[in-house]
Amino acid sequence: MPTVTVVDWTGSPLSLISISSL
């Protein structure tokens, strides 16, 4: 789940997109 890690360091609205990908 690398996307979760990306969300941690981005802290941007992109996090929602990453979660959606999961």
N, C-alpha and C positions, 0 to 999 in steps of 0.2 A: 504493500500500500504506500508507494512513494508519494502519491498525491497528497496524503495526509501531511507528510513532512513538508511538502511544498507550501501547503496552506499555512503551516506554522510560521515560516519565514516571510511569506508574502503578506498575510494579514490584510489582503485586499479583497474586493468583491469577487475576485477570481476564485476565492476559496469556495464560494457557492457552486461555481462551475466545476471545480475539482470534485466536490462531493457528489454532484450530479453524475459525473463520469463513473463514480464508484457504483 
